[in-house]
Amino acid sequence: MGRQIILHEYNPEWVDRYNQIERDICKIFGNEVINVQHFGSTSIKGMKSKDTVDVLVIVKDISNIDAYNKKMKSKGYIAKGENGISGRRYFQQYDSNGVDHLAHIHVYSKENKKVSEELKFRDYLRSDEVAFNKYLNIKEEASKLYSHSPKKYQEYKSKTIKELLNQADEYFKKSERFNIDAGFLKEKTWFRYRAAAIIVEDKKVLLAKNNITDYYYSVGGAVHVGETSEKAVIREVFEETGEVYEIDRLAVIHENIYWGIDPGFEDVICHEICFYYIMKPKGLLEFNQTGMSASGVEEKVYWLDIENLNNVKAYPSFIKKYLNEETNGFVHFVEDRTGLNG
């Protein structure tokens, strides 16, 4: 009897299975690995799924991966080549019955468009309840109709998946769900609640700069009313880089009080509270995205060497010391450049 499609209620143990696979992958592939991600239905809390964990592995050179097939097999991961997707290396892990699949491992180079596609789809379903339910419903329908045909099960879902991917693009590009900044400008005072990303690759940090100011600043922006800071930082990073990054952890809360100097903010008391999140690296050092600042000025992102940050004008001011000291814990910074607090 062939493999049967059975949907299970969300199981937290799927995360444990993923973690073990990630450890195996990093040990086997070594320096080839750029990043490993848990994706697919088992990575979305509350989603019903087949008892099969999907793992996305981003590597430096996909052509080198075939050389690890024997080592992968020794750990129970069977190589299947591209298996229908150009530029992929695909591995399956079987249950002890030799029929059911415990894991699917998808290996891509960092340039492959499937990487951002899969992560974007996952993060959209994590963020949007309507999309979550739409995908859950089509999965349940497909499993009832084609419980003994994995191929037809996938084909039945394909139209809905395509629709959700298009919606995910719009969601991250335009942020239609939230559009009012959590802040205000009143007379000579300005307040903003902000979320920002700390993205580090190859001893470089990603910062933004526009064509008006003479300094670099963190990638991020205002949290919107009704939006969590976690969702805001993922959205802001996508808007500025065109890539969906996953949060690693909350690293810094920064209370920043200063006199405005930018055009339109001269002599304004500015008060900003910002949550800084460390994002998981993706091995990307090139972005073709051009964005717009909150004031409508064109801005781009740049990789700056951490060891040379003292030689450039960059904000927040704590970022240079924070990165050079490789702080691991949570930090609360208060910075008052107005003298109003003594």
N, C-alpha and C positions, 0 to 999 in steps of 0.2 A: 504493500500500500504506500502511495506517495505521500508527500508532505501535506498536511492539512492546515488550513488557515483558521486559527482559533485566536480570538482577541481576549486578552486578559485585562483585568482591572490594573491600574497603575501600581507598580511594585517598586518600592524604594531600593530593593536589592539589585535592581538593574544598574543603579549607580555604582554599587560595589563591584558588579561584574565589569562595568566599564573601567573602573579604576585599576582593576587587575590587568585588563587588556592594555591599558595605557602603559603600565609598568613594563609589561612584556615587550611592547612595541619599542619603547625608548631603549630598552636593554639590547634588543636585536638590531635595530636600525642605527642606533648610536647617533653620531653627528649628522647623519642624513636628515634627522627629524628637525623640522622647524616648529611644528605645533601639532597637538592632538586634541580633537574635540569630540564630545559626545553629541550626536545629533539624531534625527529621526524621532519617532513617537515615544520611545523609551526615555528620551531626554526631556520630555515635556510633562511636567507634573500634572497628574490628573487624567492624562490621555490614555485611552485603552490602546493596547498594542499586542502584536504577536510577541512571543517570548524570545525575541531576537534583538540584541543590542547592536545599533549601528555606530561605527567609529570612523571618524574622518581623520586621516593622517596627511599632513602637509609636509612635503619633503623638498630638498634642494634640487635633486635631479631624479626624475622618475625612471630614467633609463638604468639607474643603478640598483633598483629595487629587486629585479629578478634574481640577483645574486644572493638574496637572503631567503629564497624560497625554502631551502632545506632547513634552515634554522627556524623559520616560521612553522614548518610542518612538525618539527620536533616539539613545538609547544601546542600543537593541535590546530594550527591555522593553515588551511589548505589553499594553495594558490590556484586562481582561476583566470589568470591573465587579465585582459581588459574586460572580458565578459560583457561585451556590447556597448561599452562607453569608451570612446577614443581617449587615450591619454591617461587612463586609469589603470591601477593594479588592484585587483580585488581578491580578498581572502575570505573563506568561510570557516567557521568553527561549528562542528556538529555535536549534537547530544550523544550520549552513550548508545542510543538506539540506532545511530548511523543515518537517521532520516531528518529529524528536526534540527533546525539551525539555532545555535546559541548566540552567534555573533556574525556580523558582516563588517569587514574592514575595507574601507575605500581609501586608496592612497592616490594622491594627486600632487603634482608640482604646484608651487604657489601661484603660477600664472593661469592655471585652469579655472575657467569661469564657474565650474561646478562648485568650487569651494565657497565663493560668496553666495551662490544660489542656495546651497543647502543650509548655510548658516542664517541667511536672511529668512528663509522659510521657517526654520526653527524659532527664531527670535520673534517673528510676526505672530506665530501661534501662541507663543508664551505671553505676548503682549495684548492680544486682541481676542476678547471672549467670543465675539461673533464668528471670527475666522476659526477659532478653536472648535466651536460646536459644528460648524459647517464641515470641517475635516473629519471630526468624530463621526458625524452622521453618515458621510459617504463611506467611511471605513466599515461601519456596521452594516450598511447595505451591501457592500461588496463581499464581506465575509459570509453573509447569509446566502447570497446568490452563487458565489464561486468558492466555497470552502475547500474544494478539492482541486482547485486550479490556481496556483500562485500567479501564473501569467495573466489569466483573465481578471484576477483580483486587482492586479496592478493596472491593467488596461482600463478597468471600470473607474478607477480613481483618477486617471490621468487628466481628464478635462478639468476636474475640480482643482487638482494640484496646479495646473497651468493658470487658472483663474486666481487662485490664492497667491501665486508667485507675482502676478501682475499687481495685485492689491498690495502685496508686501513692498514692491518697488515704490508705489505711491505713498504708502504709509511712512516709509523712511525718508523719502524725498521731500514730501510736503508737510508731514506731520499734521494731517487733517483732523486728527482726533483732538489735538490741543493747539491753540493758537494765540493764547493770551499770556503774556509774560507775567510771572509772579514778581512784580515790582511796581514802582511808581516814580514819577518825577513831579515834584510839587514845589513851586517857587524856587528856592535855591538849595533844595535837598533832593537826593536821588537814592533810591534803594533797589537792590536787585538780589534775588535768590538764584544762585548759579550752580551748575554742575560742570565739572571739567575732568579731562582725562590726562593721566600720566602714561604715556606710551613710550616704551624704551625698546630699541632694537640695536644690537651690535654696538653698544656703548654710545648710542645716540638717543636724544629725546626729541619727540615731535612737538614743535611749537608753530603757532600761526603768526602771520604778519599781514597787514594791509598796506595799501600804497599811499596812505596819508601819514600814519604815525612812524616814528623812528625806532620803535622797539618791537620785540617779539612777545607773545603772550600765549597762555595755555589754550589748547584746543578744547572748546566747550562753549557754553552760552546759557542764557536764562532758562530756568525751569519754567514750564508753562503751568498755569492754574489747572489743578486736577491731575497733574502728571507727577510721578515719583522722580526723585533725582536719578535713580538707576535707569529708568527709561529715557530720561532726558539726556544723560551722558551718551547712551548708545545712539540716540537720534542725532545729537550734535556731532558726534564723531563721524557718523555716516554722511551727514550733510557736508562736512568739511573735507572728508577723504574719499567718499564713495565706497567705503568698506564697512562691513558690520563687524565690530569688535566685541568680544565678550568680556564682562567684568571679572577681574580677579578678586579684588577686595577694596573696601573703603579705606583710604590711607590717611587723608588729611581733611580736617575742617578748618577753613581759613576765614577769620573775621577781618575784613580789610576796610579801613576808614581812611579816606584821603581827600585832598582837594582836586577837583576835576581840572584837567589841562587840555583835553581833546576839544576840537571845535564843537561849540554848542554847550560845553560843560565847564567853561571857564568860571572859576570861583564858586562852583557848586560843591556842597558837601556830599561826597559819595560814600555810601555804606553798602558793602557787599558781603554776603555770607555764601561761601562756596564749598561744596563737597567735592573733593578730589578722589577719583577712583583710579587705581592701577588697573590697566587693561591687559588682558593676556596677549602676548606677542603673536604676530602672524607671519613674520619673516618678510614683510613688505617694506621696501625702501624707496618705492616710486609711486607717486600719486599724480593723476592727471586732472584732478578736480580743482575747479575754481569756484569759491563760494562768495558769500556776501556777509559782511559784518552786520551787527544789529543796527548800525546807522546807515546801512546801504552801501558801504564801501567794499570794493572788491578785495578779497583776501585769499591767501594761499597758505599751505602748510610746508614746513621745512624741517629737515633733520639736522640737528645741531649736535656737535660733539660735546658730551657731558664735561669732559676735562677742560674744554675751552669756554665754558659758559661764563666764566668771570671776565672774559674779554668782549662780551656782547651785552647789550642792554636788553634784559629780559625780565618779564614779570610772570608769576609772583616772585618777589625777591627771595623767598625761602627756597625756591626750587633748586637753586645751585647747590646750597649746602645739603639739602635733603637728598639729592641724587648722589652727590659725591660721598656722603657718609653711608649710603645704602641702608637707610633706616628701614627696619622691618615692621615695627609696631604702628599702632594708630597714633596720630599726632594732632594736637589742637594748637593752631597758631593764631595769635591776635596781633594785628599790625595797625597802629594808629599813626598816620603821618600828618595829622592835623594839629596835634597838641591839645585837642579839646578834652581829653581825659587825663590831663596832667602828666 
